[in-house]
């Protein structure tokens, strides 16, 4: 199942660490090569000798091992595997991953890797339910980290509820599924995300409140289904996902150029909130207040990226647009689909009262030639997964 797969296993400091001995055994039985990294806290629960004996490999523990660090061993270790698994992923480790800490070997590997990461959380039920842990969980998922578990049951602390680390067989099955070719393997998909910034002068610009969270989640979901993702993003406030081809841009014209350079692609998902207008006159110096009064800013219309791709000679097989509306959402989005010539429109109400623009959740309507699908309010990563699944079916 996992023959030749190189797994770096980071063992965190929790009572569930004892399960990692069986996890190592099952991974090796499935054909994987296991490189264990034991945290300082992890040594309180399992010994390096037992881990090394089962892994058939050296156990790595210290960041500043002079023999290994002579050739930047921690960087090589972070790139030498096919994936990194963190089990148990404690609340502390999850928080450090979100914060980008790199104060020991485990966190340095996680920050330096360019490979897929899976975590198996394990902690007290109250720690799991704490808002801080749930915020960290949401951010890790948004960053593209795969999560398995936790399960519910009796805890070592005597409490009952979610927080038990998934069983080794469940983790192995999740790794197998993650390594298997996805339904979008071999497909190349363009995703745009974030706002655009249209300069007024060297220090001011026209923009909008888009965070880029939904576009980033879509790129992540498509990547997880096996697609080669070309990610063209404006200056978003959320980080771009790993494992995609990143093209950062500022303006609508730069975004259009990057999209055209990406062609041909099998599908295009235009989730960016592109500014409709830019300032016609290029002010090379900061506009100053003075006796001349308030300056007049003449606007020019920006290129229509969605319409351009929909009518291009190398038109993608599936073109998905987005419509952020504040009134008559369905009517305006339906008209936009016809006007732009795209296949689908994902429409939502971004009125200030909805909290969608820049928020964690989204409520969308999928508009196609067959009609309108009303989706319930969902976290943006779940909206992304649903849309990615629909795209996979359409391209099958």
C-alpha positions in Angstrom: 0.0 0.0 0.0 2.8 2.4 0.9 5.8 0.7 -0.7 8.7 3.1 -0.9 6.8 5.9 0.8 9.1 7.9 3.0 7.3 9.1 6.2 8.8 11.4 8.7 7.0 10.8 12.0 7.1 13.5 14.6 6.1 12.1 18.0 4.6 14.8 20.3 4.5 14.8 24.1 1.3 13.2 25.1 0.2 9.9 26.6 -1.0 8.9 23.1 2.6 8.7 22.1 2.6 5.1 23.2 0.4 4.4 20.1 3.1 5.6 17.8 5.1 2.4 18.5 2.2 0.4 16.9 1.9 3.1 14.2 5.5 2.7 13.2 5.0 -1.1 13.0 1.9 -0.8 10.9 3.5 1.8 8.6 6.5 -0.5 8.0 4.2 -3.5 7.4 2.5 -1.4 4.7 5.8 -0.8 3.1 6.7 2.7 4.3 10.1 3.9 5.4 9.8 5.7 8.7 12.1 8.4 9.9 11.2 9.2 13.6 11.6 12.6 15.2 11.1 12.5 18.9 10.3 15.7 20.7 11.7 16.4 24.1 8.3 16.0 25.7 7.8 12.8 23.7 10.7 11.2 25.5 8.7 11.4 28.7 6.3 8.8 27.2 8.4 6.6 24.8 12.1 5.9 24.7 14.4 6.6 21.7 15.6 3.0 21.9 12.1 1.5 21.5 11.3 3.9 18.6 14.6 3.2 16.9 14.1 -0.6 17.2 10.7 -0.5 15.6 11.5 2.0 12.9 14.8 0.4 12.0 16.2 3.9 11.7 18.0 6.5 13.7 15.8 8.6 16.0 16.3 12.4 15.5 15.9 14.6 18.5 18.1 17.6 18.6 18.2 20.6 16.3 21.8 21.4 17.1 23.5 18.1 16.4 26.9 19.3 15.0 27.5 16.2 12.9 24.2 16.6 11.0 24.1 20.4 11.0 27.5 20.6 9.2 25.4 20.1 6.0 22.2 21.8 7.3 20.8 18.4 8.3 17.5 19.8 9.5 16.7 21.2 6.1 17.7 18.0 4.3 15.5 16.0 6.8 12.5 18.3 6.1 12.8 17.6 2.3 13.9 14.0 2.3 10.5 12.5 3.0 7.3 12.2 1.0 5.2 13.5 3.8 5.3 14.4 7.5 3.0 12.9 10.1 2.6 14.5 13.6 1.2 12.0 16.1 0.2 12.8 18.7 -0.3 16.5 17.7 -0.6 18.2 21.0 -2.3 21.5 21.6 1.1 23.0 22.1 2.5 21.6 18.8 -0.6 22.8 16.9 -0.2 26.3 18.3 3.5 26.4 17.4 2.7 25.3 13.8 0.2 28.1 13.4 2.6 30.6 14.9 5.5 29.5 12.7 7.7 28.7 15.6 11.0 27.0 15.0 12.6 26.5 18.4 13.3 22.8 18.2 13.9 20.1 15.6 10.2 19.2 15.1 8.9 22.7 14.6 11.9 23.6 12.4 11.1 20.6 10.1 7.5 21.6 9.9 8.3 25.2 9.0 11.0 24.2 6.4 9.2 21.4 4.7 7.6 21.6 1.2 5.9 18.2 1.6 2.3 17.4 2.7 1.7 17.4 6.4 -0.9 15.3 8.4 -1.6 15.7 12.1 -3.3 13.4 14.5 -4.5 15.6 17.4 -4.6 14.2 20.9 -5.4 16.1 24.1 -7.8 16.6 27.0 -11.4 17.2 25.8 -11.5 20.7 27.3 -8.3 21.6 25.6 -9.6 20.3 22.3 -12.8 22.3 22.7 -11.0 25.5 23.7 -11.6 28.4 21.2 -7.8 28.8 20.8 -7.3 25.2 19.8 -10.3 25.4 17.4 -8.9 28.6 15.9 -5.6 26.9 15.4 -7.3 23.9 13.9 -9.1 26.1 11.3 -5.9 27.8 10.4 -3.9 24.6 10.0 -6.7 23.3 7.7 -6.6 26.5 5.7 -2.8 26.1 5.4 -3.4 22.7 3.8 -2.6 20.5 6.7 -4.5 17.2 6.7 -6.2 16.3 10.0 -7.2 12.8 11.1 -9.3 12.6 14.3 -9.5 13.0 17.1 -11.9 10.3 18.3 -14.3 10.4 21.2 -13.9 8.1 24.2 -12.5 7.7 27.7 -9.5 9.9 28.3 -6.4 9.1 30.3 -7.3 12.1 32.6 -10.6 10.4 33.4 -12.9 12.6 31.2 -14.9 11.5 28.2 -15.2 13.2 24.8 -13.3 14.1 21.7 -9.5 14.2 22.1 -8.4 10.6 21.8 -5.7 10.2 19.0 -7.0 8.1 16.1 -6.0 4.5 16.2 -2.8 3.5 14.2 -4.8 1.6 11.6 -7.0 4.7 11.0 -3.9 6.9 10.6 -2.3 4.4 8.1 -5.6 4.3 6.1 -5.6 8.1 6.0 -2.0 8.2 4.8 -2.9 5.6 2.1 -5.8 7.7 1.0 -3.7 10.9 1.0 -1.0 9.2 -1.2 -3.5 7.7 -3.6 -4.0 9.5 -7.0 -7.0 11.9 -6.6 -9.8 12.4 -9.1 -8.1 15.5 -10.4 -4.7 13.9 -10.9 -3.4 15.0 -14.3 -5.6 18.1 -14.4 -4.2 21.6 -14.4 -6.5 24.2 -12.8 -6.1 28.0 -12.5 -7.4 29.7 -9.4 -7.4 33.4 -8.7 -7.8 34.8 -5.2 -7.7 37.9 -3.0 -8.2 41.6 -3.9 -6.4 43.7 -6.3 -4.7 47.0 -5.4 -5.1 49.7 -8.0 -2.6 52.5 -7.2 -3.7 56.1 -6.9 -0.2 57.4 -6.1 2.9 55.7 -4.7 1.3 55.4 -1.2 -2.5 55.0 -1.8 -4.6 52.5 -3.7 -8.1 51.4 -4.4 -9.0 48.0 -2.9 -11.7 45.9 -1.3 -12.2 43.9 1.9 -11.4 40.5 0.4 -9.1 38.4 2.6 -8.4 35.7 0.0 -9.6 33.0 2.4 -12.1 31.4 0.1 -9.8 31.4 -3.0 -7.0 30.0 -0.9 -9.3 27.2 0.5 -10.4 26.4 -3.1 -6.8 26.1 -4.3 -6.0 23.8 -1.3 -9.1 21.6 -1.9 -8.2 21.2 -5.6 -4.6 20.4 -4.8 -5.8 17.8 -2.3 -7.7 16.1 -5.1 -4.6 15.8 -7.1 -4.8 18.8 -9.4 -1.8 20.8 -10.5 -2.9 24.3 -9.2 -1.8 27.6 -10.7 -2.6 30.1 -8.0 -2.7 33.7 -9.0 -3.3 35.9 -6.0 -3.6 39.6 -5.2 -2.3 41.0 -1.9 -4.4 38.7 0.4 -4.3 38.7 4.2 -4.1 34.8 4.4 -1.0 33.0 3.3 -0.9 31.0 0.0 -1.2 27.2 0.3 1.8 25.0 -0.2 2.1 22.7 -3.1 0.8 25.1 -5.7 2.4 27.2 -8.4 2.2 30.7 -6.9 2.0 33.9 -9.0 1.6 37.0 -6.7 0.2 40.1 -8.4 -1.0 43.6 -7.4 -3.3 45.0 -10.0 -6.1 43.7 -12.3 -3.9 44.0 -15.3 -1.2 42.0 -13.7 -3.7 39.4 -12.8 -5.0 39.1 -16.3 -1.5 38.8 -17.7 -0.7 36.0 -15.2 -3.9 34.2 -16.1 -3.2 34.3 -19.8 0.3 33.1 -19.2 -1.1 30.1 -17.3 -3.2 28.9 -20.3 -3.9 26.2 -21.3 -5.6 24.8 -18.2 -8.4 22.3 -17.8 -10.5 24.6 -15.5 -10.4 28.1 -14.2 -11.9 29.2 -10.8 -12.0 33.0 -10.7 -12.5 33.6 -7.0 -10.5 36.9 -6.8 -12.3 40.1 -6.0 -10.9 42.2 -8.9 -11.3 45.9 -8.8 -13.6 47.1 -11.5 -11.9 50.4 -12.0 -8.4 52.0 -11.7 -7.2 55.5 -11.7 -6.7 56.7 -15.2 -3.9 59.2 -14.5 -0.6 57.7 -13.1 0.5 59.9 -10.2 4.2 59.3 -9.8 4.4 61.4 -6.6 2.2 61.4 -3.5 -0.8 63.7 -4.0 -0.6 66.6 -1.4 -3.2 68.7 0.1 -3.0 72.3 -0.9 -4.7 75.4 -2.2 -5.6 73.6 -5.4 -8.3 71.8 -3.4 -9.5 68.2 -3.6 -8.0 66.4 -6.6 -10.3 64.9 -9.2 -9.6 61.2 -9.8 -10.7 60.0 -13.2 -11.4 56.3 -13.4 -10.8 53.8 -16.2 -12.4 50.4 -16.4 -10.2 47.4 -15.7 -10.0 44.5 -18.0 -12.7 41.8 -17.5 -10.7 38.7 -16.6 -13.6 36.3 -16.4 -15.1 37.4 -19.7 -11.7 37.3 -21.4 -11.0 33.7 -20.3 -14.6 32.6 -21.2 -14.1 33.8 -24.8 -10.5 33.0 -25.2 -9.3 30.7 -28.0 -7.7 28.5 -25.3 -10.8 28.6 -23.2 -10.6 26.2 -20.2 -13.1 23.3 -20.4 -14.8 24.7 -17.2 -14.8 28.3 -16.2 -16.2 29.2 -12.8 -16.8 32.8 -11.8 -17.8 34.4 -8.5 -20.4 37.1 -7.9 -20.2 39.0 -4.6 -23.5 40.9 -4.3 -25.3 43.0 -1.8 -28.8 42.8 -3.2 -30.8 40.6 -5.6 -28.1 38.0 -5.4 -29.6 35.3 -7.6 -30.9 37.7 -10.3 -27.6 39.6 -10.6 -25.5 36.5 -10.5 -27.6 34.8 -13.2 -27.3 37.8 -15.4 -23.6 37.9 -14.8 -23.2 34.3 -15.9 -24.9 35.0 -19.2 -23.0 38.2 -19.7 -19.6 36.8 -19.0 -20.1 33.5 -20.8 -18.8 31.3 -18.0 -20.1 27.9 -17.1 -20.8 28.4 -13.4 -21.2 31.3 -11.0 -20.7 31.0 -7.3 -22.8 33.8 -5.8 -22.9 35.1 -2.2 -24.3 38.0 -0.3 -21.5 40.1 1.1 -23.6 42.8 2.7 -21.9 44.1 5.9 -24.4 42.3 8.1 -23.5 38.8 6.7 -19.9 38.9 7.9 -18.9 36.9 4.8 -16.3 39.3 3.4 -13.2 38.6 5.4 -15.1 36.1 7.7 -14.7 32.4 8.4 -18.0 31.1 6.9 -19.7 31.5 3.5 -23.2 31.0 2.2 -23.2 30.4 -1.6 -25.5 29.7 -4.5 -24.1 27.6 -7.4 -25.6 28.9 -10.6 -25.3 26.8 -13.8 -27.2 26.2 -17.0 -29.4 23.7 -15.1 -30.5 26.1 -12.4 -29.6 27.3 -8.9 -28.3 25.2 -6.0 -28.5 26.9 -2.6 -25.8 25.7 -0.2 -26.1 26.1 3.6 -23.8 28.3 5.5 -20.5 26.5 5.9 -16.9 27.2 6.9 -15.0 28.4 3.8 -12.8 25.2 3.6 -16.0 23.1 3.5 -17.4 25.3 0.7 -14.1 24.8 -1.1 -14.2 21.0 -0.7 -17.8 20.8 -2.1 -16.9 23.0 -5.0 -13.7 21.0 -5.7 -15.7 17.8 -5.7 -18.2 19.3 -8.2 -15.3 20.4 -10.4 -13.8 16.9 -10.3 -17.1 15.3 -11.4 -17.5 17.9 -14.2 -14.0 17.2 -15.5 -14.2 13.4 -15.2 
